Amino acid sequence: MSFDSPGPSAAFAPPPQLEAHEPDSTKRGWRFRWLLPYIEILLCFALLFPYRASIMLNLFHVNLSSGDPVPGFHRNPDGTTNLDTQEFDRWSRARDNAFDLVGSLNLPGMMLHLPYAILSKDHQSWTPGHIDFRLWRALTSPIFALPFWWIAGRGLEALIAARRKLAEPRIGWFATIFSFLLMAGGATLVVGVLFFSTPDDRADHQFMLLGVGALLWAVLASFSVIAKFTQWRIRKHVVAGVAA
């Protein structure tokens, strides 16, 4: 009678790999890491499009319209200009609100302007000399925020995959820690807006839009944090199954 026993190499065989691979069905799913940045760019373009003539005039001194690029200013046949104050004020408020909304939607990108403002002598963010700071922030924040939208989309993909007990795409510690700081900062701003703001603050559209942006990014950043915790539980369950 002979007994089969494992050879010396089997005793030192490496443990089974714990990597989770996406099946073909998940690869054909929504790629939110790309979809969210696309949606963000399209939404910002839609918000800024009504003011394209004013933007081009401010940036390049080019008038794209055969009429008046700024509502409220009316040219007379003799070359003089009349100003309808009420019409101009309504248009100006709507434009500034659109610029502020774009900045709030891209709050992490807008925050990248802060280091220069903190270190500068006048504590103002840098802008080209002839460009309004609201316009410059509305144009640059969507671009600066693209990596953050990508991270949020990847976290959302990981959350959806976790419902199928998949630990892919894997969320690293850098994305987790960064997202946690962004989530905590956004939540802190929301608490400040809700409980520590004055009636004058609540009447300020820019201040309230900042609160909306903070709430949005507290939610978006939480995707990666929750996904990391969920992936840790999935891997822990796989380890326990292998050990058993």
C-alpha positions as CSV (number, residue, x, y, z in Angstrom):
1,M,0.0,0.0,0.0
2,S,1.3,3.4,-0.9
3,F,0.2,6.7,0.4
4,D,0.3,9.9,-1.7
5,S,1.9,12.8,0.1
6,P,2.7,16.3,-1.1
7,G,6.2,16.9,-2.2
8,P,8.5,19.5,-0.7
9,S,7.5,22.1,-3.2
10,A,3.8,21.7,-2.4
11,A,4.4,22.6,1.3
12,F,5.7,26.0,0.3
13,A,3.2,26.7,-2.5
14,P,2.0,30.3,-2.5
15,P,-1.6,30.9,-1.3
16,P,-4.3,31.4,-3.8
17,Q,-4.4,34.8,-5.4
18,L,-7.2,37.1,-4.1
19,E,-7.4,39.4,-7.1
20,A,-10.9,39.9,-8.4
21,H,-11.3,40.1,-12.1
22,E,-14.2,41.8,-13.9
23,P,-16.3,39.5,-16.0
24,D,-17.3,40.5,-19.5
25,S,-20.6,41.8,-18.3
26,T,-19.1,44.4,-16.1
27,K,-16.7,45.6,-18.7
28,R,-19.6,46.4,-20.9
29,G,-21.2,48.5,-18.1
30,W,-21.2,52.2,-17.6
31,R,-17.7,53.7,-17.3
32,F,-18.5,56.4,-14.8
33,R,-14.9,57.4,-14.6
34,W,-15.3,58.9,-18.1
35,L,-19.0,59.6,-18.1
36,L,-19.0,61.9,-15.1
37,P,-16.3,64.2,-16.5
38,Y,-18.1,64.3,-19.9
39,I,-21.4,65.3,-18.1
40,E,-19.6,67.9,-16.1
41,I,-18.0,69.5,-19.2
42,L,-21.3,69.5,-21.1
43,L,-23.3,70.9,-18.1
44,C,-20.7,73.7,-17.7
45,F,-20.8,74.5,-21.4
46,A,-24.6,74.7,-21.2
47,L,-24.5,77.1,-18.3
48,L,-22.0,79.4,-20.0
49,F,-23.3,79.2,-23.5
50,P,-26.0,82.0,-23.1
51,Y,-23.1,84.4,-22.2
52,R,-20.8,83.3,-25.0
53,A,-20.8,86.8,-26.6
54,S,-19.8,88.5,-23.4
55,I,-17.2,85.9,-22.6
56,M,-15.5,86.2,-26.0
57,L,-15.7,90.0,-25.7
58,N,-14.0,89.8,-22.3
59,L,-11.4,87.3,-23.3
60,F,-10.4,88.3,-26.9
61,H,-12.3,91.6,-27.4
62,V,-14.2,89.9,-30.2
63,N,-17.9,90.6,-30.8
64,L,-19.6,87.4,-32.0
65,S,-23.0,89.0,-32.3
66,S,-24.3,91.5,-34.8
67,G,-26.3,93.1,-32.0
68,D,-25.2,94.1,-28.5
69,P,-23.2,91.5,-26.6
70,V,-24.3,92.9,-23.3
71,P,-28.1,93.3,-22.8
72,G,-29.0,96.7,-21.5
73,F,-26.7,98.6,-23.8
74,H,-28.5,99.9,-26.9
75,R,-26.7,101.7,-29.7
76,N,-28.5,104.6,-31.3
77,P,-28.2,105.4,-35.1
78,D,-26.1,108.5,-34.2
79,G,-23.5,106.3,-32.5
80,T,-24.4,107.1,-28.9
81,T,-25.3,104.4,-26.4
82,N,-28.2,104.1,-24.0
83,L,-28.1,102.0,-20.9
84,D,-31.2,100.2,-19.5
85,T,-30.1,99.8,-15.9
86,Q,-32.8,97.3,-14.9
87,E,-32.2,95.1,-17.9
88,F,-28.5,95.1,-17.4
89,D,-28.7,94.4,-13.7
90,R,-31.0,91.4,-14.3
91,W,-28.6,90.0,-17.0
92,S,-25.5,90.7,-14.8
93,R,-27.0,88.9,-11.8
94,A,-28.0,85.9,-14.0
95,R,-24.5,85.8,-15.5
96,D,-22.7,86.0,-12.2
97,N,-25.0,83.3,-10.8
98,A,-24.1,81.0,-13.7
99,F,-20.4,81.7,-13.2
100,D,-20.7,80.9,-9.5
101,L,-22.7,77.8,-10.1
102,V,-20.0,76.5,-12.5
103,G,-17.4,77.1,-9.8
104,S,-19.5,75.4,-7.1
105,L,-20.1,72.3,-9.3
106,N,-16.3,72.1,-9.6
107,L,-15.4,73.0,-6.0
108,P,-12.1,71.1,-5.8
109,G,-10.9,72.8,-9.0
110,M,-12.0,76.2,-7.6
111,M,-10.1,75.4,-4.3
112,L,-6.8,75.1,-6.4
113,H,-6.9,78.8,-6.7
114,L,-6.6,79.2,-2.9
115,P,-2.8,78.7,-2.4
116,Y,-2.0,81.6,-4.7
117,A,-4.6,83.8,-2.9
118,I,-3.2,82.9,0.5
119,L,0.4,83.6,-0.5
120,S,-0.3,86.7,-2.5
121,K,0.0,90.2,-0.9
122,D,-3.5,91.2,-1.8
123,H,-4.9,87.7,-1.0
124,Q,-6.6,87.5,-4.4
125,S,-6.5,84.6,-6.8
126,W,-4.5,85.1,-9.9
127,T,-6.3,86.2,-13.0
128,P,-5.2,87.7,-16.3
129,G,-5.3,91.5,-16.0
130,H,-8.3,92.2,-18.2
131,I,-10.5,89.2,-17.2
132,D,-13.1,89.2,-14.5
133,F,-12.2,86.8,-11.6
134,R,-15.6,85.2,-11.7
135,L,-15.2,84.4,-15.4
136,W,-11.7,83.1,-15.0
137,R,-12.8,80.9,-12.2
138,A,-15.7,79.6,-14.2
139,L,-13.4,78.8,-17.2
140,T,-10.6,77.1,-15.2
141,S,-12.4,75.3,-12.4
142,P,-14.1,72.7,-14.8
143,I,-10.6,71.8,-16.2
144,F,-8.9,71.7,-12.8
145,A,-11.7,69.5,-11.4
146,L,-11.6,66.8,-14.2
147,P,-9.3,64.5,-12.1
148,F,-11.6,64.7,-9.2
149,W,-14.6,63.8,-11.3
150,W,-12.6,60.9,-12.7
151,I,-11.8,59.6,-9.1
152,A,-15.5,60.0,-8.1
153,G,-16.6,58.1,-11.2
154,R,-14.2,55.3,-10.5
155,G,-15.4,55.1,-6.9
156,L,-19.0,54.8,-8.2
157,E,-17.9,52.0,-10.5
158,A,-16.3,50.2,-7.5
159,L,-19.5,50.6,-5.5
160,I,-21.6,49.1,-8.3
161,A,-19.2,46.2,-8.7
162,A,-19.3,45.6,-4.9
163,R,-22.9,44.7,-5.2
164,R,-21.8,41.7,-7.3
165,K,-19.1,40.8,-4.7
166,L,-16.4,42.1,-6.9
167,A,-13.4,44.2,-5.7
168,E,-12.7,45.9,-8.9
169,P,-11.7,48.5,-9.9
170,R,-9.4,48.5,-6.9
171,I,-9.5,51.7,-4.9
172,G,-6.0,52.6,-3.6
173,W,-5.1,54.3,-0.4
174,F,-4.2,57.6,-2.1
175,A,-7.6,58.0,-3.6
176,T,-9.2,56.9,-0.3
177,I,-7.3,59.3,1.9
178,F,-7.8,62.2,-0.6
179,S,-11.5,61.4,-1.0
180,F,-11.9,61.2,2.8
181,L,-10.4,64.7,3.3
182,L,-12.6,66.1,0.5
183,M,-15.7,64.4,2.0
184,A,-14.9,65.7,5.5
185,G,-14.2,69.2,4.2
186,G,-17.4,69.2,2.2
187,A,-19.4,68.0,5.2
188,T,-17.9,70.6,7.4
189,L,-18.9,73.4,5.0
190,V,-22.4,72.0,4.8
191,V,-22.7,72.0,8.6
192,G,-21.4,75.6,8.6
193,V,-23.9,76.7,6.1
194,L,-26.8,75.0,7.8
195,F,-26.1,75.8,11.4
196,F,-23.7,78.7,11.7
197,S,-24.7,81.0,8.8
198,T,-26.5,84.3,9.4
199,P,-29.6,85.5,7.6
200,D,-27.4,87.8,5.5
201,D,-25.3,84.8,4.5
202,R,-28.3,82.9,3.4
203,A,-29.4,85.8,1.3
204,D,-26.0,85.7,-0.5
205,H,-26.4,83.5,-3.6
206,Q,-22.7,82.9,-3.9
207,F,-22.5,81.7,-0.3
208,M,-25.4,79.3,-0.7
209,L,-24.1,78.0,-4.0
210,L,-20.9,77.2,-2.2
211,G,-22.9,75.1,0.3
212,V,-24.5,73.3,-2.6
213,G,-21.1,72.5,-4.1
214,A,-19.8,71.3,-0.7
215,L,-22.8,68.9,-0.3
216,L,-22.3,67.6,-3.9
217,W,-18.6,66.9,-3.3
218,A,-19.2,65.4,0.1
219,V,-21.4,62.8,-1.6
220,L,-19.1,62.3,-4.6
221,A,-16.0,61.9,-2.5
222,S,-17.9,59.4,-0.3
223,F,-18.1,56.9,-3.2
224,S,-14.4,56.1,-3.0
225,V,-14.3,55.9,0.8
226,I,-17.3,53.6,1.0
227,A,-16.0,51.5,-1.9
228,K,-12.6,51.1,-0.2
229,F,-14.3,49.8,3.0
230,T,-16.6,47.5,1.0
231,Q,-13.6,46.1,-1.0
232,W,-11.8,45.5,2.3
233,R,-14.8,43.4,3.6
234,I,-15.0,41.5,0.3
235,R,-11.3,40.6,0.5
236,K,-11.6,39.7,4.2
237,H,-14.4,37.3,3.3
238,V,-12.3,35.7,0.6
239,V,-9.4,35.3,3.0
240,A,-11.7,33.7,5.5
241,G,-13.1,31.3,2.8
242,V,-9.6,30.3,1.7
243,A,-8.5,29.7,5.3
244,A,-11.5,27.5,6.0
